[in-house]
């Protein structure tokens, strides 16, 4: 019979072995083969085009920080287009005196990755991030809370864009290796 410690040890060993058996591979790992190109190295082939308005520039700067590790590309193969950001706020949670106490904010946009040589769109994805903040009696605190949420949502969009690009390049790399 297995004791409690023996079962725990077996479960730990299985947890370590099973991910390797299912074909799990880290997305950003540099493969052993010289023929492989790291997914993160593809970021150097992307030019991030301007995004209008203050929030767009904040998002573009966050993307530059994430994608341009070795500096901006001199001649990029792809152009990353982000449509103007759409921000909506919906008041919720009504008190008995008909005042709102909570607001839901959503920022949405459309990502397009365009091949500069052919002009074809190789990736087209809608993206959105949402969160909520309290509507307080103190107007300054409400504004600070709203602005903080706005910045967090823009950071979340930048993370989503980076992940979407990584998944796209990983899928393209896997497809080219299968040929």
C-alpha atoms as a printed R data frame, in Angstrom:
    type eleno elety resid chain resno       x      y       z
1   ATOM     1    CA   UNK     A     1   0.000  0.000   0.000
2   ATOM     2    CA   UNK     A     2   1.069  3.556  -0.645
3   ATOM     3    CA   UNK     A     3   1.588  5.837   2.318
4   ATOM     4    CA   UNK     A     4   0.615  9.538   2.290
5   ATOM     5    CA   UNK     A     5   4.212 10.623   1.604
6   ATOM     6    CA   UNK     A     6   4.579  8.039  -1.154
7   ATOM     7    CA   UNK     A     7   1.467  9.348  -2.921
8   ATOM     8    CA   UNK     A     8   2.701 12.911  -2.660
9   ATOM     9    CA   UNK     A     9   6.067 11.934  -4.112
10  ATOM    10    CA   UNK     A    10   4.406 10.061  -6.976
11  ATOM    11    CA   UNK     A    11   2.121 13.039  -7.685
12  ATOM    12    CA   UNK     A    12   5.115 15.411  -7.707
13  ATOM    13    CA   UNK     A    13   7.028 13.197 -10.122
14  ATOM    14    CA   UNK     A    14   4.010 12.925 -12.421
15  ATOM    15    CA   UNK     A    15   3.498 16.700 -12.365
16  ATOM    16    CA   UNK     A    16   7.105 17.161 -13.490
17  ATOM    17    CA   UNK     A    17   7.087 14.439 -16.162
18  ATOM    18    CA   UNK     A    18   3.646 14.861 -17.759
19  ATOM    19    CA   UNK     A    19   4.163 18.380 -19.229
20  ATOM    20    CA   UNK     A    20   7.260 17.105 -21.069
21  ATOM    21    CA   UNK     A    21   5.300 14.157 -22.451
22  ATOM    22    CA   UNK     A    22   2.494 16.317 -23.854
23  ATOM    23    CA   UNK     A    23   4.769 18.336 -26.158
24  ATOM    24    CA   UNK     A    24   4.874 21.460 -23.994
25  ATOM    25    CA   UNK     A    25   7.472 23.964 -25.242
26  ATOM    26    CA   UNK     A    26   8.204 27.389 -23.800
27  ATOM    27    CA   UNK     A    27   7.167 30.083 -26.270
28  ATOM    28    CA   UNK     A    28  10.182 32.363 -25.796
29  ATOM    29    CA   UNK     A    29  12.854 29.661 -25.433
30  ATOM    30    CA   UNK     A    30  15.727 29.705 -27.886
31  ATOM    31    CA   UNK     A    31  15.749 26.288 -29.590
32  ATOM    32    CA   UNK     A    32  18.877 24.168 -29.896
33  ATOM    33    CA   UNK     A    33  18.782 24.174 -33.703
34  ATOM    34    CA   UNK     A    34  20.465 27.069 -35.477
35  ATOM    35    CA   UNK     A    35  17.700 26.893 -38.123
36  ATOM    36    CA   UNK     A    36  15.145 27.956 -35.526
37  ATOM    37    CA   UNK     A    37  14.551 31.636 -35.119
38  ATOM    38    CA   UNK     A    38  13.488 32.732 -31.666
39  ATOM    39    CA   UNK     A    39   9.941 34.062 -31.501
40  ATOM    40    CA   UNK     A    40  11.175 37.150 -29.675
41  ATOM    41    CA   UNK     A    41  13.711 37.793 -32.467
42  ATOM    42    CA   UNK     A    42  10.791 38.365 -34.865
43  ATOM    43    CA   UNK     A    43   9.910 41.511 -32.935
44  ATOM    44    CA   UNK     A    44  12.920 43.189 -34.559
45  ATOM    45    CA   UNK     A    45  11.104 42.816 -37.917
46  ATOM    46    CA   UNK     A    46   8.105 44.920 -36.794
47  ATOM    47    CA   UNK     A    47   7.681 48.663 -37.145
48  ATOM    48    CA   UNK     A    48   5.093 50.015 -34.705
49  ATOM    49    CA   UNK     A    49   3.150 52.725 -36.500
50  ATOM    50    CA   UNK     A    50   1.799 55.791 -34.710
51  ATOM    51    CA   UNK     A    51  -1.428 55.471 -32.744
52  ATOM    52    CA   UNK     A    52  -3.494 58.666 -32.394
53  ATOM    53    CA   UNK     A    53  -4.244 60.464 -29.118
54  ATOM    54    CA   UNK     A    54  -2.595 60.399 -25.703
55  ATOM    55    CA   UNK     A    55  -3.687 56.854 -24.848
56  ATOM    56    CA   UNK     A    56  -2.466 55.657 -28.237
57  ATOM    57    CA   UNK     A    57   0.967 57.125 -27.613
58  ATOM    58    CA   UNK     A    58   1.036 55.541 -24.149
59  ATOM    59    CA   UNK     A    59   0.206 52.158 -25.738
60  ATOM    60    CA   UNK     A    60   2.794 52.644 -28.494
61  ATOM    61    CA   UNK     A    61   5.498 53.470 -25.933
62  ATOM    62    CA   UNK     A    62   4.568 50.367 -23.912
63  ATOM    63    CA   UNK     A    63   4.886 48.279 -27.093
64  ATOM    64    CA   UNK     A    64   8.245 49.856 -27.917
65  ATOM    65    CA   UNK     A    65   9.486 48.915 -24.436
66  ATOM    66    CA   UNK     A    66   8.327 45.313 -24.931
67  ATOM    67    CA   UNK     A    67   9.275 44.664 -28.562
68  ATOM    68    CA   UNK     A    68  12.397 46.719 -29.280
69  ATOM    69    CA   UNK     A    69  14.907 45.075 -26.967
70  ATOM    70    CA   UNK     A    70  17.841 45.735 -29.314
71  ATOM    71    CA   UNK     A    71  16.601 49.088 -30.625
72  ATOM    72    CA   UNK     A    72  14.270 50.119 -33.423
73  ATOM    73    CA   UNK     A    73  14.493 48.225 -36.716
74  ATOM    74    CA   UNK     A    74  16.212 49.945 -39.642
75  ATOM    75    CA   UNK     A    75  14.154 48.134 -42.264
76  ATOM    76    CA   UNK     A    76  11.250 46.175 -40.849
77  ATOM    77    CA   UNK     A    77   9.477 43.393 -42.726
78  ATOM    78    CA   UNK     A    78   6.136 44.037 -40.971
79  ATOM    79    CA   UNK     A    79   4.132 47.105 -40.022
80  ATOM    80    CA   UNK     A    80   2.020 46.916 -36.865
81  ATOM    81    CA   UNK     A    81  -1.130 49.017 -37.206
82  ATOM    82    CA   UNK     A    82  -3.328 49.692 -34.186
83  ATOM    83    CA   UNK     A    83  -6.630 51.419 -34.928
84  ATOM    84    CA   UNK     A    84  -7.565 54.416 -32.753
85  ATOM    85    CA   UNK     A    85  -8.506 53.286 -29.253
86  ATOM    86    CA   UNK     A    86 -12.184 53.308 -28.325
87  ATOM    87    CA   UNK     A    87 -12.852 53.932 -24.632
88  ATOM    88    CA   UNK     A    88 -16.293 53.441 -23.142
89  ATOM    89    CA   UNK     A    89 -17.435 53.884 -19.561
90  ATOM    90    CA   UNK     A    90 -20.686 52.489 -18.198
91  ATOM    91    CA   UNK     A    91 -22.002 53.538 -14.803
92  ATOM    92    CA   UNK     A    92 -23.263 50.725 -12.602
93  ATOM    93    CA   UNK     A    93 -24.287 49.997  -9.008
94  ATOM    94    CA   UNK     A    94 -27.025 52.536  -8.258
95  ATOM    95    CA   UNK     A    95 -27.705 53.681  -4.688
96  ATOM    96    CA   UNK     A    96 -31.145 54.390  -3.288
97  ATOM    97    CA   UNK     A    97 -30.572 58.094  -3.877
98  ATOM    98    CA   UNK     A    98 -30.055 57.364  -7.635
99  ATOM    99    CA   UNK     A    99 -26.292 57.981  -7.643
100 ATOM   100    CA   UNK     A   100 -23.818 55.600  -9.211
101 ATOM   101    CA   UNK     A   101 -21.048 54.030  -7.156
102 ATOM   102    CA   UNK     A   102 -19.130 52.042  -9.768
103 ATOM   103    CA   UNK     A   103 -18.081 52.507 -13.385
104 ATOM   104    CA   UNK     A   104 -17.000 49.880 -15.913
105 ATOM   105    CA   UNK     A   105 -14.354 51.007 -18.401
106 ATOM   106    CA   UNK     A   106 -13.492 49.195 -21.629
107 ATOM   107    CA   UNK     A   107 -10.766 50.006 -24.152
108 ATOM   108    CA   UNK     A   108 -10.973 48.266 -27.516
109 ATOM   109    CA   UNK     A   109  -8.920 48.372 -30.693
110 ATOM   110    CA   UNK     A   110  -8.013 46.359 -33.764
111 ATOM   111    CA   UNK     A   111  -4.516 45.000 -34.406
112 ATOM   112    CA   UNK     A   112  -3.271 44.497 -37.980
113 ATOM   113    CA   UNK     A   113   0.120 43.106 -38.867
114 ATOM   114    CA   UNK     A   114   0.879 43.935 -42.484
115 ATOM   115    CA   UNK     A   115   3.648 42.473 -44.629
116 ATOM   116    CA   UNK     A   116   5.414 45.511 -46.106
117 ATOM   117    CA   UNK     A   117   6.588 43.739 -49.271
118 ATOM   118    CA   UNK     A   118   3.233 42.319 -50.397
119 ATOM   119    CA   UNK     A   119   0.936 44.698 -48.519
120 ATOM   120    CA   UNK     A   120  -1.099 41.708 -47.260
121 ATOM   121    CA   UNK     A   121  -2.535 41.652 -43.757
122 ATOM   122    CA   UNK     A   122  -1.032 38.551 -42.097
123 ATOM   123    CA   UNK     A   123  -2.697 39.038 -38.714
124 ATOM   124    CA   UNK     A   124  -5.958 40.797 -37.898
125 ATOM   125    CA   UNK     A   125  -7.315 40.656 -34.323
126 ATOM   126    CA   UNK     A   126  -9.762 42.699 -32.261
127 ATOM   127    CA   UNK     A   127  -8.492 43.358 -28.748
128 ATOM   128    CA   UNK     A   128 -10.090 44.734 -25.623
129 ATOM   129    CA   UNK     A   129  -9.359 45.237 -21.974
130 ATOM   130    CA   UNK     A   130 -11.858 46.109 -19.290
131 ATOM   131    CA   UNK     A   131 -11.972 46.920 -15.611
132 ATOM   132    CA   UNK     A   132 -13.946 48.937 -13.126
133 ATOM   133    CA   UNK     A   133 -13.359 51.653 -10.562
134 ATOM   134    CA   UNK     A   134 -15.316 53.226  -7.720
135 ATOM   135    CA   UNK     A   135 -17.144 56.524  -8.089
136 ATOM   136    CA   UNK     A   136 -16.335 58.188  -4.793
137 ATOM   137    CA   UNK     A   137 -17.615 61.316  -3.086
138 ATOM   138    CA   UNK     A   138 -14.147 62.836  -3.422
139 ATOM   139    CA   UNK     A   139 -13.800 63.945  -7.053
140 ATOM   140    CA   UNK     A   140  -9.977 63.899  -6.981
141 ATOM   141    CA   UNK     A   141  -9.954 60.291  -5.733
142 ATOM   142    CA   UNK     A   142 -12.390 59.276  -8.471
143 ATOM   143    CA   UNK     A   143 -10.246 60.900 -11.173
144 ATOM   144    CA   UNK     A   144  -7.084 59.289  -9.783
145 ATOM   145    CA   UNK     A   145  -8.814 55.899  -9.695
146 ATOM   146    CA   UNK     A   146 -10.077 56.303 -13.272
147 ATOM   147    CA   UNK     A   147  -6.667 57.375 -14.583
148 ATOM   148    CA   UNK     A   148  -4.937 54.511 -12.783
149 ATOM   149    CA   UNK     A   149  -7.375 52.017 -14.297
150 ATOM   150    CA   UNK     A   150  -6.871 53.553 -17.750
151 ATOM   151    CA   UNK     A   151  -3.090 53.077 -17.485
152 ATOM   152    CA   UNK     A   152  -3.512 49.476 -16.283
153 ATOM   153    CA   UNK     A   153  -5.850 48.687 -19.172
154 ATOM   154    CA   UNK     A   154  -3.353 50.116 -21.673
155 ATOM   155    CA   UNK     A   155  -0.614 47.953 -20.140
156 ATOM   156    CA   UNK     A   156  -2.945 44.953 -20.405
157 ATOM   157    CA   UNK     A   157  -3.541 45.745 -24.093
158 ATOM   158    CA   UNK     A   158   0.219 45.968 -24.678
159 ATOM   159    CA   UNK     A   159   0.663 42.547 -23.040
160 ATOM   160    CA   UNK     A   160  -2.151 41.129 -25.191
161 ATOM   161    CA   UNK     A   161  -0.586 42.518 -28.355
162 ATOM   162    CA   UNK     A   162   2.816 41.053 -27.477
163 ATOM   163    CA   UNK     A   163   1.265 37.651 -26.722
164 ATOM   164    CA   UNK     A   164  -0.800 37.723 -29.936
165 ATOM   165    CA   UNK     A   165   2.311 38.500 -31.986
166 ATOM   166    CA   UNK     A   166   4.292 35.765 -30.228
167 ATOM   167    CA   UNK     A   167   1.571 33.199 -30.899
168 ATOM   168    CA   UNK     A   168   1.360 34.254 -34.545
169 ATOM   169    CA   UNK     A   169   5.115 33.944 -35.098
170 ATOM   170    CA   UNK     A   170   5.244 30.656 -33.196
171 ATOM   171    CA   UNK     A   171   2.453 29.214 -35.356
172 ATOM   172    CA   UNK     A   172   4.165 30.444 -38.535
173 ATOM   173    CA   UNK     A   173   7.463 28.947 -37.362
174 ATOM   174    CA   UNK     A   174   5.803 25.595 -36.583
175 ATOM   175    CA   UNK     A   175   4.049 25.594 -39.975
176 ATOM   176    CA   UNK     A   176   7.301 26.275 -41.849
177 ATOM   177    CA   UNK     A   177   9.083 23.500 -39.934
178 ATOM   178    CA   UNK     A   178   6.321 21.020 -40.855
179 ATOM   179    CA   UNK     A   179   6.931 21.588 -44.568
